[in-house]
């Protein structure tokens, strides 16, 4: 599998985790009012059905029929990390002659009239975030990690 580098380095304080996975743009967004609360947000590719709730599944008060500020922040950070073209392509958005930025992506998604998603991926996304955090606590090493052994070796050591 080819790994693409980040489009630009980004700050992790507001959106510590964002990914294009499982047919969604999904991530974890810090609360602006409570340091101990995070929101898990997602937008489905194609129909832009969205979900936003706290990590313990309390619904976001701002996501009533439209994208909330957490989803806005996640879209912005996804564009920083992956680049606007890649995010638009993954979400199946035709930018046409518009600039590949978060504002254009959000505008075109709003035009499609997204609705709240019946699927609630918060637990799955938050679990992936916690698993990524666990890797930050490991000491740097060149030795293989047992849980990563499913990656096929790219070459044989001499």
C-alpha positions as CSV (number, residue, x, y, z in Angstrom):
1,X,0.0,0.0,0.0
2,X,1.3,3.4,-0.9
3,X,1.3,6.0,1.9
4,X,0.8,9.6,0.8
5,X,2.5,12.3,2.8
6,X,0.4,15.1,4.4
7,X,-0.3,18.0,2.2
8,X,0.8,20.4,4.9
9,X,1.7,20.0,8.6
10,X,-1.3,20.9,10.8
11,X,-1.9,21.8,14.4
12,X,-3.6,19.0,16.4
13,X,-5.1,21.0,19.3
14,X,-8.6,21.6,17.7
15,X,-8.8,18.5,15.5
16,X,-6.4,15.8,16.8
17,X,-7.6,13.1,14.5
18,X,-9.0,13.2,11.0
19,X,-9.1,10.5,8.3
20,X,-10.6,9.4,5.1
21,X,-11.8,5.9,5.8
22,X,-14.8,3.6,5.7
23,X,-16.5,5.7,3.0
24,X,-16.5,8.8,5.3
25,X,-14.5,11.8,6.3
26,X,-14.3,11.3,10.0
27,X,-12.5,12.6,13.0
28,X,-12.3,13.8,16.6
29,X,-12.7,17.5,17.3
30,X,-12.0,19.1,20.7
31,X,-14.8,21.0,22.4
32,X,-14.4,24.7,22.6
33,X,-16.1,24.9,26.0
34,X,-15.0,21.8,27.9
35,X,-11.4,20.6,27.9
36,X,-12.5,17.1,28.8
37,X,-15.0,16.7,26.0
38,X,-14.4,15.8,22.4
39,X,-16.8,15.4,19.5
40,X,-16.7,12.6,17.0
41,X,-17.8,13.8,13.6
42,X,-18.3,12.2,10.2
43,X,-19.6,12.9,6.7
44,X,-20.5,10.1,4.3
45,X,-19.0,10.2,0.8
46,X,-21.6,10.8,-1.9
47,X,-24.7,11.8,0.0
48,X,-22.9,13.8,2.7
49,X,-25.1,12.3,5.5
50,X,-23.4,13.5,8.7
51,X,-23.2,12.6,12.4
52,X,-21.7,14.5,15.3
53,X,-21.8,13.4,18.9
54,X,-19.6,13.4,22.0
55,X,-17.3,10.4,22.6
56,X,-20.0,9.0,24.9
57,X,-22.7,9.4,22.3
58,X,-24.5,12.5,23.4
59,X,-25.7,14.3,20.3
60,X,-24.1,17.6,19.3
61,X,-26.4,20.5,19.9
62,X,-25.2,22.4,16.8
63,X,-25.9,19.6,14.3
64,X,-29.7,20.1,14.0
65,X,-30.3,19.6,10.3
66,X,-27.1,21.1,9.1
67,X,-23.3,20.8,9.6
68,X,-22.1,22.0,13.0
69,X,-18.9,23.9,13.8
70,X,-17.2,20.5,14.6
71,X,-17.8,19.2,11.1
72,X,-16.6,22.6,9.7
73,X,-13.3,22.2,11.7
74,X,-12.9,18.6,10.6
75,X,-13.4,19.5,6.9
76,X,-10.8,22.3,7.2
77,X,-8.2,20.1,8.8
78,X,-8.8,17.3,6.3
79,X,-8.0,19.8,3.5
80,X,-4.8,20.8,5.4
81,X,-3.8,17.2,5.9
82,X,-4.8,15.6,2.6
83,X,-5.2,18.5,0.2
84,X,-8.5,19.8,-1.2
85,X,-8.4,17.8,-4.4
86,X,-8.0,14.5,-2.5
87,X,-10.8,15.3,0.0
88,X,-13.2,16.3,-2.8
89,X,-12.4,13.2,-4.8
90,X,-12.9,10.9,-1.8
91,X,-16.2,12.6,-0.9
92,X,-17.3,12.4,-4.6
93,X,-17.5,16.2,-5.0
94,X,-17.1,17.7,-8.5
95,X,-15.3,21.0,-7.8
96,X,-15.6,22.1,-11.4
97,X,-13.7,25.4,-11.6
98,X,-13.9,26.1,-7.9
99,X,-10.7,26.3,-5.8
100,X,-10.0,23.0,-4.0
101,X,-10.4,24.5,-0.5
102,X,-12.6,23.8,2.6
103,X,-15.0,26.7,1.7
104,X,-15.7,25.3,-1.7
105,X,-16.1,21.7,-0.5
106,X,-18.5,22.8,2.3
107,X,-20.5,25.0,-0.1
108,X,-21.0,22.1,-2.6
109,X,-21.9,19.7,0.2
110,X,-24.5,22.3,1.6
111,X,-26.0,22.6,-1.9
112,X,-26.7,18.8,-1.9
113,X,-28.9,19.2,1.2
114,X,-27.2,16.7,3.5
115,X,-29.2,15.1,6.3
116,X,-28.3,13.5,9.6
117,X,-27.0,10.0,9.2
118,X,-28.8,7.0,10.6
119,X,-25.4,5.3,11.2
120,X,-23.6,6.5,14.4
121,X,-19.9,5.6,13.9
122,X,-18.7,7.5,17.0
123,X,-17.6,4.5,18.9
124,X,-15.6,3.1,16.0
125,X,-14.0,6.4,15.1
126,X,-13.1,7.2,18.7
127,X,-11.6,3.7,19.2
128,X,-9.4,4.3,16.1
129,X,-8.3,7.6,17.6
130,X,-7.4,6.0,20.9
131,X,-5.4,3.3,19.1
132,X,-3.4,5.9,17.2
133,X,-2.7,7.7,20.5
134,X,-1.3,4.5,22.0
135,X,1.4,4.5,19.3
136,X,2.6,7.9,20.5
137,X,3.4,6.4,23.9
138,X,5.8,3.8,22.5
139,X,9.5,4.3,22.6
140,X,11.1,4.9,19.2
141,X,12.4,1.7,17.7
142,X,13.3,0.1,14.4
143,X,12.0,-3.3,15.7
144,X,8.7,-4.5,14.2
145,X,5.6,-4.1,16.3
146,X,3.7,-7.4,16.8
147,X,0.3,-5.9,16.0
148,X,1.7,-4.5,12.7
149,X,2.9,-7.8,11.4
150,X,0.1,-8.0,8.9
151,X,2.0,-5.5,6.7
152,X,3.8,-7.4,4.0
153,X,7.6,-6.8,4.0
154,X,8.6,-4.5,1.1
155,X,12.0,-6.1,0.7
156,X,14.3,-8.6,2.2
157,X,17.1,-7.4,4.5
158,X,20.6,-8.4,3.3
